[in-house]
Amino acid sequence: MSYGDEIMACGQALSLARETGKRVRIVDARGKRRWDDLWRNIPEILHPRERVIDYAVLRNGVGARPYLDYTNWDGIRATHTGWRAQDHIGRIVFDESEIEFAEKACRGFGPFVLIEPNIAKASATVRWDSNPNKQWGRSRWQELVRLVKLPAVQVGAKGTEVLDGVYFIPTESFRLGAAVLQRAALSILPEGGLHHAAAALGRRAVVLFGGVISPSTTGYPFHINITRGEPCRMLVPCKHCEQTWQTISPEEVAGHASSLLASSPGQSRV
């Protein structure tokens, strides 16, 4: 499972619900009903145990992601379709307990910036490591902490690699991390699950895309998306991405963050 993929699946389901006027059942590549906890509290999406006569069906899951062209899939380089996440923005609806957790965890911080220096690793809930080409580098993230003007906060499970000088909030689930993100003045994130969560929650973010995937595929125009040239779309480590990250400095990222913080909260950015 990829949190970002499931938020995009939610967005696609919401689009289908608006188009058809029906609730949506999400199925996998083989047509089997499926469910993700990120869809909890979203009435447009049917739980597999719900029995409804008239509904729309969305095929979206491993092997059936709408932005991936599987016709020439080789596991080395991805080919993308014309599907765009920005046309299908997801939604996250928190329980009261999740809202209370974030409120209590953030009490006393004042305005803060949420920073995510890590990319996903395979675990009980994540099936595989995230694309290694999405990693900017720990030393750059560490320098960014020094440069940002607000307190920096990091979220994650116990055992998460934490940068020096940040406030760490242990979160037992992705939903709790997203609840903390909702309270941030700004987030600075790699392309991935939390940047999709920021979009679903309507929150401002600086998103580091690097050179592997285009913001036109998985980005949102109200975020500041930092990228360079044409994406390589490589799924294995490549020199192009390594060299691309070297051209994106902590000073550049901090400058974008300052610009976004100085803008009106309701102002969109491209």
C-alpha positions, 0 to 999 in steps of 0.5 A, spaced: 500 500 500 502 507 498 498 512 502 499 517 496 496 512 492 490 511 496 489 518 497 489 519 489 484 513 489 479 517 494 480 523 489 478 519 483 472 516 487 470 523 489 470 525 481 466 519 479 461 520 485 460 527 482 459 524 475 454 519 476 451 521 482 452 514 486 456 512 491 463 508 489 465 501 490 473 501 489 475 494 486 482 492 485 485 490 478 482 483 479 475 486 481 475 484 488 472 489 493 477 493 497 478 498 503 483 503 506 482 506 512 484 513 509 477 512 506 474 512 513 468 517 514 467 519 507 460 517 505 461 517 497 466 510 498 462 504 499 465 499 505 466 492 502 461 490 507 456 495 505 450 492 501 447 497 496 444 495 489 446 501 485 453 504 485 459 506 481 465 501 480 472 504 480 478 500 478 484 502 482 489 498 486 496 495 485 496 494 477 491 499 476 493 506 478 490 511 473 497 515 472 501 509 470 501 505 463 502 498 464 503 496 457 510 496 457 512 496 465 519 493 466 520 495 473 525 500 471 522 506 468 515 508 469 511 510 463 505 515 465 498 516 462 495 523 462 491 522 468 493 528 473 492 528 481 490 535 481 483 534 477 481 529 482 483 531 489 482 527 495 479 528 502 481 526 509 475 526 514 478 525 521 475 522 527 474 527 534 479 523 537 484 524 531 483 532 532 484 531 539 490 528 539 493 533 534 490 539 538 494 536 544 500 534 541 501 541 538 499 545 544 504 550 546 508 550 539 505 556 536 505 556 528 510 551 526 513 548 519 512 540 518 518 537 515 518 530 512 526 528 511 524 520 510 521 516 504 517 510 505 520 504 507 517 497 507 513 495 513 507 491 515 503 497 512 507 499 506 509 493 501 515 496 498 520 502 499 519 508 496 522 510 489 530 512 492 530 517 487 525 521 491 530 522 497 533 529 497 539 527 502 539 528 510 544 533 510 540 538 506 534 536 510 538 538 516 541 544 513 533 546 512 531 546 519 537 551 521 534 556 515 526 555 516 524 561 520 518 557 524 519 551 529 520 545 525 516 538 527 517 531 524 511 526 525 512 518 524 512 512 528 517 510 534 524 509 531 523 514 526 529 517 524 529 524 527 533 530 524 537 534 530 533 540 532 526 538 530 520 537 535 518 530 534 511 527 535 510 520 535 504 518 531 501 511 531 498 511 524 498 515 517 492 519 519 494 521 526 500 524 522 496 527 517 492 530 523 498 534 525 499 536 518 493 539 518 495 544 524 501 546 520 502 553 518 506 550 512 509 543 510 515 541 506 515 534 504 518 530 498 513 527 493 509 522 496 503 520 501 504 527 506 504 531 500 497 528 497 495 529 504 496 536 504 492 537 498 487 533 500 486 537 507 487 544 503 494 545 506 500 549 503 506 546 502 513 546 498 514 539 495 520 536 493 519 533 486 527 533 484 527 529 477 524 523 477 516 525 476 513 531 474 508 535 478 503 535 472 502 528 474 502 527 481 502 535 483 497 540 485 498 547 483 496 550 489 503 548 492 510 550 490 513 544 486 520 544 486 523 540 480 528 540 474 527 539 467 524 533 464 523 527 469 527 521 468 521 516 471 526 511 473 524 506 479 531 504 480 537 509 483 540 513 477 545 518 476 540 523 473 536 524 479 543 524 484 545 530 480 538 533 480 538 533 487 545 537 487 542 543 484 536 544 489 539 547 495 536 548 502 537 556 501 532 555 495 527 551 499 527 555 505 526 561 500 520 558 497 517 556 504 518 564 506 515 566 500 509 562 501 508 563 509 508 571 507 503 570 502 495 570 504 493 563 507 488 563 501 492 565 495 494 559 490 501 558 488 503 555 481 
